[in-house]
């Protein structure tokens, strides 16, 4: 172990590194941020850049009057909100008409009522809320705790169902938005193509690159807009922007990550991919679980193991900006 002179490289990028004058090969980037350092591995040896050993400063964090996250280090972010719905797929519109069941249940129009906001000693916020569809008795009770940490904020989200929910949901997780200049470039998880619980056999664990603004034939925006682009088992995501700005999401447990320039509502409302127009934000979903896709448009629904009943869940992640 020791120090190694090297340029600032992100996962997937290349650079010639030398040790005692000889080029090193088979170098793996371990982390863009570890919270303290950038690290690479060569065989059994680990190296870090000395300049990166300085602890990251705690940035300025701004909340709105209700305690919702509004800005980190001058970058506008939306507050993480409960998400249970996806833009219906062709299979969701199939024999069992899950799209109509979800519409009747109100999964696509959840409303948040903030019941209590607590200001924490470190300047963070703890927000308790009831989230559910209008005119329905069932809902989720959520607790969102956001605390400043070196380089960004830590988000902890807990959700517990209230009353009896009808049927299943599409996902269990949160959604939030970052400014459009930040586009997902690399992630550590199952990829490089999209994957869902019953459609993941081609996936490979590792670092993968994605481009939010491309429109390939299969795995980005379908010609009939619908849910797409999920990447399970994700532990870290790096967004980049002009002028070398970076935004990193570090998941405390593996989550399903999705990032798109459109909301689920925009996807569901559009009839053709060409009808979709980015609105200046990148929309991020982090899920602890996602329902399978099945083959319901021409065959059976998903197997029981890929169904998603309503249940309590918790997730936590750190957003860092540099």
N, C-alpha and C positions, 0 to 999 in steps of 0.2 A: 504494500500500500504506500501511498505518498501523494505528492502533487504532480500535476501534469499540465504543461502549457498547452492550451487548446482554445480555439475560437468558440464563440457562443453558437452551438448547434442544437437544433430541435430534433426530436425523434424522426427518423427517416431521412434526414439530411446527411451529407457527406463532408468529411474533412480529412486531411492527411495529418495524422498525429505521430509524433516520433518520441522514442525513448532511447536515450543514449545514442542519438543520431540515426537509429534504425526505425523505419516505418512500422507502426503497429497495425495488425490486421484483426478482423473478427471483433471489432469494438462494438459494444452494445450500450446505448444510452439508457441508463437506469431511471433517470428522472429529470424532467425539466426543472421542477422545483422539488426539493425534499422539505421545504420550509426553512432550510438553512443553506443548502448547497446544491449545485448541479453536479451530477456524478456520471461517470462512465465505468464500464467493466471491461477488462481485457484478461480472459482466462480467469484465474482466481484472484487477480489484482484489481483493486478499486482505486480510482483517482477522482479528485475533485479540484476545481479551479480555486486557488487561494482567494481570489476576489469575491467568490461566492460564499465564503465562510462567514461573512458579516450577516447577522440576523436581519430579517426583513422588518422594516418599520410597520407599526400599526397604522393603517390609513385612516383618513377621515371618513366617517360613515354618517349618512344623513337618512333620517326617517321622516315620514309625513306625520300629520297631526294625530293620526290613528295608530301610529306605531309601526306602519308598514315600511319595509325597506324601499328606499328611493334612489340612493346613490352610494357608490363605493369608490373612493379615490378619484372623484370627479366624473365617474362613468355612471350613467343612468341605468338602473336595473329595475325590473318590476318585482314586486313581492311574490315569493313562491305561494302558489294557490293549489288547493286540492284539484286533481283531475281524475275522472273516472270514465271518460268517453274517448272514442276515436272516430275519425271520419270513416263512415261505414265502407267496408270493402265489398267487392262483388259477392263474396260468400256471405257477408253479413246481410246482404239484400236477398239472399237465396230462400230456400224452402221455409226455413223457420223464421224469417223476417226479423232478425235480431235488431235491425235498424229501427223498425217500428216499435219494438219492445223497449229499446233504449230511449226512443223519443217519448213514449208514453210515461216512462219512469222519470223523465226529465234530466237524464245524465248530461245532456248537451247545454243545459241552462242553469247550472248551479249558481246559487247566490250566496254571498258571504255576509254574515252579520257578526261584527266584532263585539264581543261581550265584555272583554277586559284587556287592558294593556298595562304591563308593568315595566317600569324603567329599571334596568339592572345596574349594579354598582359600576360595572366597566363600560357603561354607556350603551349597552345593548338593549334589546327589547324582547319581552315575552308576551305574545299575543294569543289570547284564547278566543275562539270563534265557533259559530255554528254555520255549517256549510250544507246546503241542500237545495233541491228544486223548489220553486214557489208553489204554494197551495198543496204541499205534501207534508205528511207528518214525520216521515223518516228524514234523517240527516246524518251528518258526521260532526262530531265534536273534535276540533283540531287545536293543537297547541304548537305554535311556531316560536322557537327561540333563536334569535340572531345575535351573535356576539362578535365584536371586533377581535381579530387575531392578527399575528404578524403577516402582512401582505394582503389581508382581505377580511372576510367574515366567515364564521362558522354558522351553518344553518342546521337546526335540528327540528324535524317535523314529525309530530305524532297525531294519529287520527284514529278515532273510535266510532263505530256506527251506533246510531241511536234509532230505536224502533226497528221494525222489521222491513227490510228492503225487498222489493219484488225482483226475483230473478238474479241474474249475474251482471257484472260490470265488464267494461272493456279493459280497464287498467286500474292499478292502484299506485298513485304517485303524485308528483307535483309538476307544475309548469311555471315557467317564468320567461322573461324576454331580456335580451341584451341588444345593444345598438347594432345595426346591420354591418358596420365596418368590421365587426368581429365575426368571422366565418370559421366554422369548425374545420380544422386542418388535420389534426391527428387525434387518435384516441387509443387507449389501451383497453382491449376487450375482445369480444367475438366479432370477427369481420373477415374480409373487408366488405362483403355484401351484407344487406339487411338480413335479420334473422328473427324468428318468432318461436314460441315454445314448441310448436309442431313443425317447424321449418328451419332447422339450424344445423343439419348434418354437414353442410359444406363449409361451415365457419371454422376459422382458425384463430386461436388465442394469440394475441400479440399487439404490436403497434400498427395501426392502419391509418390511411389518409382518406378523407372524404372532401367533396367539393359541393357546397350547398347550391351553387348556381348553375351546375351542369344539368342537362336533361337527358340522361342516357335512356336506352330503350326499355330496360326492365326495372332497374332497382332504384331509380330516383323517382321522379314524378310520373305515375302511371298516366296513360292517355285519358282515362276516366279518373279524375283525381279521387284519391282515397288514402287511407292510412298507409304509410310507407316509411322506411328508413330507420327501423329500430336496430339497436346493437346491444345485445345482452352481455352480462358479465363485465360491464365497463367499470373500471376503477379510476381512470383519469382521462380528462379531455383537455386539449389545448386549442383555444381559439386565437387567431391572429388578426391583426388589423394593420393598416398603413402606419408608417413611422415606428415599426418594431414594437407596437403595443401588443401585450399578450394578456389573455384572460384564461385562467386554468380552473377547472373543477376537479376537486380531489374527493372521491367518494369513500366514505369510511367502510362501507361494505359494497360488494359488486351490485350495480344497478343496471337497468336497461336504459340506455341513453338514446334520445332522438333529438336532432336539431334540424330545423327547416326554416325557410324564409316565409312560411305561411302558417296560419293557425289551423287547427282541425276544422273549425267552422268555415274558414275560407275554402279548404279542400272539399268539404261536404257540399258547399253551395255551388262550386264550379262544375260545369258540364264537360269541359275539355281543359287539358293542361295549358293551352294557349290563353285561356281566360284568366289564369292566375297572374296577379301583379304584386310583386313584393311591396310591402308597406313601410320599409325602413327599419325592420327589426328582425332579429334571429330568434326563433321560438324554440325553447329547450324543454324537453320532458325528461324527468328522471323517475323511473318506476321501480317498485319492488316486485311487481308482478304484472304480466300482460296476458290477456286471453289468447288462445291459439287462433289460427285463421281457418282451419278446417277446409272442407271442399263443398260447402253447402249450396253453392250455385249450381252444382251438377251432381251432388252426392251427399253423403252424410255430414253431420255436424262434427265438431271436434270430439275426440275421446275424452272420457271423464277427467283424466289427469291434466287436460289442458283447459278445463273450464275455470272460471274465476268467480267464486262466490264472494259476497261482501264480508270483510273481516277487518279487525284492527291491524294497523301497520305502523312502522316507524322507519325513518331514514335520516341520514345525516351526511352532510358534505361541506366542503370548504371552497369558497370562491376566492381566488387570488388574482390580483391585477398588477401588472408591471409595465 
